Amino acid sequence: TTTTTTTITTTTNAHYPHMFTPLDLGPHIGSLPNRVIMGSMHTGLEGHSIPKLILPFLNAEDDHTDLTEMACYFAERAKGGCGLMGTLHAIV
């Protein structure tokens, strides 16, 4: 049998020594795995972001209420280990 061990090495930056350490937000909120925060941003993936005036010109097969692409967008960023992500006013 062969055993493979993966080692992850983190480097501490002298300017931000606590960047990759957990952050306790209190007993009622919980904690973050690190202090990396991705602020909210407009992605254009929200179904409601398309102006109603343009909807008649779009393909009738398009579903502007499907948020799958936006959910995938945030899932990919979460894989990178972001501690907290702002998601605008969308429920994911």
PASEBA-1860 file (N, C-alpha, C; in nm, 3 decimals):
! residues 92
1> TTTTTTTI> 0.084/-0.119/0.000/0.000/0.000/0.000/0.088/0.125/0.000 ~ 0.036/0.228/-0.062/0.108/0.356/-0.069/0.027/0.462/0.002 ~ 0.091/0.539/0.086/0.025/0.648/0.157/0.081/0.780/0.107 ~ -0.008/0.869/0.070/0.033/1.002/0.024/-0.009/1.105/0.128 ~ 0.084/1.188/0.166/0.057/1.293/0.264/0.072/1.428/0.196 ~ -0.027/1.513/0.214/-0.022/1.648/0.158/0.009/1.747/0.269 ~ 0.106/1.831/0.247/0.142/1.933/0.345/0.115/2.070/0.286 ~ 0.043/2.151/0.361/0.016/2.288/0.318/0.102/2.381/0.403
9> TTTTNAHY> 0.182/2.460/0.337/0.268/2.553/0.407/0.212/2.694/0.392 ~ 0.196/2.764/0.503/0.151/2.902/0.496/0.265/2.992/0.539 ~ 0.276/3.103/0.473/0.380/3.200/0.504/0.316/3.317/0.577 ~ 0.381/3.363/0.680/0.329/3.476/0.755/0.391/3.604/0.701 ~ 0.305/3.700/0.671/0.351/3.829/0.623/0.374/3.918/0.745 ~ 0.487/3.981/0.752/0.520/4.066/0.867/0.421/4.181/0.885 ~ 0.362/4.227/0.777/0.266/4.338/0.785/0.128/4.290/0.829 ~ 0.095/4.166/0.801/-0.038/4.111/0.834/-0.021/3.974/0.901
17> PHMFTPLD> 0.034/3.970/1.021/0.063/3.841/1.084/-0.060/3.759/1.120 ~ -0.177/3.819/1.129/-0.298/3.747/1.170/-0.392/3.717/1.054 ~ -0.351/3.747/0.931/-0.440/3.734/0.814/-0.502/3.595/0.803 ~ -0.426/3.490/0.827/-0.477/3.355/0.808/-0.508/3.284/0.940 ~ -0.531/3.362/1.044/-0.571/3.303/1.172/-0.721/3.325/1.192 ~ -0.788/3.237/1.266/-0.932/3.251/1.288/-0.966/3.382/1.358 ~ -1.089/3.430/1.335/-1.137/3.552/1.396/-1.268/3.521/1.468 ~ -1.269/3.536/1.598/-1.388/3.510/1.678/-1.477/3.633/1.676
25> LGPHIGSL> -1.602/3.616/1.633/-1.697/3.727/1.624/-1.796/3.727/1.739 ~ -1.775/3.646/1.838/-1.862/3.642/1.955/-1.950/3.519/1.957 ~ -2.009/3.491/2.074/-2.086/3.367/2.091/-2.214/3.359/2.008 ~ -2.270/3.471/1.972/-2.395/3.469/1.896/-2.374/3.465/1.746 ~ -2.253/3.496/1.702/-2.224/3.498/1.559/-2.138/3.379/1.518 ~ -2.032/3.354/1.589/-1.942/3.244/1.556/-1.804/3.297/1.522 ~ -1.733/3.223/1.439/-1.598/3.266/1.403/-1.574/3.246/1.254 ~ -1.477/3.319/1.204/-1.435/3.305/1.065/-1.307/3.223/1.062
33> PNRVIMGS> -1.285/3.141/0.959/-1.163/3.060/0.953/-1.037/3.143/0.932 ~ -1.054/3.263/0.874/-0.942/3.354/0.852/-0.998/3.495/0.838 ~ -0.913/3.591/0.810/-0.956/3.730/0.802/-0.959/3.783/0.659 ~ -0.965/3.692/0.563/-0.974/3.730/0.423/-1.121/3.757/0.392 ~ -1.151/3.879/0.347/-1.288/3.920/0.321/-1.302/3.965/0.176 ~ -1.402/3.909/0.108/-1.432/3.950/-0.030/-1.555/4.039/-0.024 ~ -1.539/4.164/-0.058/-1.651/4.257/-0.055/-1.753/4.227/-0.165 ~ -1.873/4.277/-0.146/-1.977/4.253/-0.247/-1.944/4.330/-0.373
41> MHTGLEGH> -1.984/4.275/-0.485/-1.958/4.339/-0.614/-2.069/4.301/-0.711 ~ -2.095/4.387/-0.805/-2.195/4.357/-0.906/-2.133/4.262/-1.007 ~ -2.196/4.146/-1.028/-2.143/4.047/-1.120/-2.221/4.042/-1.251 ~ -2.342/4.097/-1.251/-2.427/4.087/-1.369/-2.495/3.951/-1.379 ~ -2.477/3.865/-1.279/-2.537/3.732/-1.282/-2.672/3.727/-1.213 ~ -2.712/3.837/-1.153/-2.841/3.840/-1.084/-2.951/3.854/-1.189 ~ -3.054/3.773/-1.179/-3.163/3.777/-1.275/-3.233/3.911/-1.279 ~ -3.243/3.978/-1.166/-3.314/4.104/-1.160/-3.232/4.221/-1.212
49> SIPKLILP> -3.107/4.197/-1.250/-3.021/4.308/-1.293/-3.044/4.348/-1.438 ~ -3.127/4.271/-1.508/-3.154/4.303/-1.647/-3.271/4.401/-1.653 ~ -3.251/4.519/-1.710/-3.360/4.617/-1.717/-3.480/4.562/-1.795 ~ -3.601/4.589/-1.745/-3.723/4.538/-1.809/-3.736/4.586/-1.953 ~ -3.683/4.699/-1.984/-3.692/4.754/-2.118/-3.615/4.667/-2.219 ~ -3.512/4.594/-2.171/-3.430/4.511/-2.260/-3.485/4.368/-2.271 ~ -3.563/4.323/-2.172/-3.612/4.185/-2.170/-3.679/4.139/-2.299 ~ -3.762/4.221/-2.366/-3.827/4.174/-2.490/-3.728/4.139/-2.602
57> FLNAEDDH> -3.608/4.196/-2.597/-3.509/4.172/-2.701/-3.422/4.050/-2.675 ~ -3.434/3.994/-2.555/-3.353/3.878/-2.519/-3.420/3.750/-2.567 ~ -3.343/3.646/-2.571/-3.392/3.515/-2.613/-3.502/3.470/-2.517 ~ -3.615/3.428/-2.568/-3.728/3.386/-2.484/-3.694/3.264/-2.399 ~ -3.593/3.188/-2.440/-3.555/3.068/-2.366/-3.473/3.100/-2.241 ~ -3.417/3.219/-2.233/-3.336/3.256/-2.117/-3.423/3.267/-1.992 ~ -3.376/3.212/-1.882/-3.448/3.220/-1.755/-3.376/3.322/-1.669 ~ -3.434/3.439/-1.652/-3.369/3.547/-1.578/-3.392/3.538/-1.428
65> TDLTEMAC> -3.458/3.431/-1.384/-3.476/3.412/-1.241/-3.385/3.301/-1.188 ~ -3.313/3.232/-1.277/-3.224/3.124/-1.236/-3.092/3.183/-1.185 ~ -3.061/3.156/-1.061/-2.940/3.211/-0.999/-2.828/3.107/-0.989 ~ -2.836/3.001/-1.069/-2.735/2.895/-1.065/-2.595/2.948/-1.096 ~ -2.584/3.032/-1.199/-2.452/3.085/-1.235/-2.393/3.167/-1.122 ~ -2.476/3.246/-1.055/-2.427/3.327/-0.945/-2.384/3.238/-0.828 ~ -2.460/3.133/-0.801/-2.423/3.039/-0.694/-2.289/2.972/-0.726 ~ -2.268/2.936/-0.852/-2.140/2.876/-0.893/-2.025/2.976/-0.879
73> YFAERAKG> -2.053/3.102/-0.912/-1.952/3.208/-0.899/-1.901/3.217/-0.755 ~ -1.995/3.220/-0.659/-1.955/3.230/-0.519/-1.895/3.100/-0.468 ~ -1.941/2.987/-0.517/-1.884/2.857/-0.477/-1.737/2.848/-0.517 ~ -1.704/2.895/-0.637/-1.565/2.893/-0.682/-1.477/2.981/-0.593 ~ -1.526/3.095/-0.554/-1.448/3.183/-0.467/-1.435/3.126/-0.326 ~ -1.537/3.056/-0.281/-1.531/2.994/-0.149/-1.426/2.883/-0.145 ~ -1.404/2.816/-0.257/-1.302/2.710/-0.262/-1.164/2.767/-0.233 ~ -1.144/2.893/-0.264/-1.014/2.956/-0.240/-0.986/2.984/-0.094
81> GCGLMGTL> -1.085/2.967/-0.008/-1.063/2.982/0.135/-1.096/3.118/0.191 ~ -1.177/3.195/0.121/-1.217/3.326/0.171/-1.294/3.310/0.302 ~ -1.261/3.390/0.404/-1.326/3.378/0.534/-1.467/3.433/0.536 ~ -1.495/3.538/0.459/-1.627/3.602/0.457/-1.648/3.664/0.319 ~ -1.766/3.641/0.260/-1.798/3.699/0.130/-1.926/3.779/0.139 ~ -1.924/3.901/0.086/-2.046/3.979/0.073/-2.115/3.939/-0.056 ~ -2.246/3.918/-0.052/-2.318/3.870/-0.170/-2.423/3.969/-0.219 ~ -2.403/4.097/-0.202/-2.503/4.196/-0.239/-2.630/4.170/-0.160
89> HAIV> -2.743/4.178/-0.224/-2.868/4.153/-0.155/-2.933/4.025/-0.206 ~ -2.853/3.936/-0.260/-2.905/3.810/-0.312/-2.900/3.703/-0.204 ~ -2.995/3.615/-0.208/-2.998/3.502/-0.115/-2.940/3.383/-0.188 ~ -2.830/3.330/-0.138/-2.763/3.217/-0.204/-2.768/3.098/-0.111
END
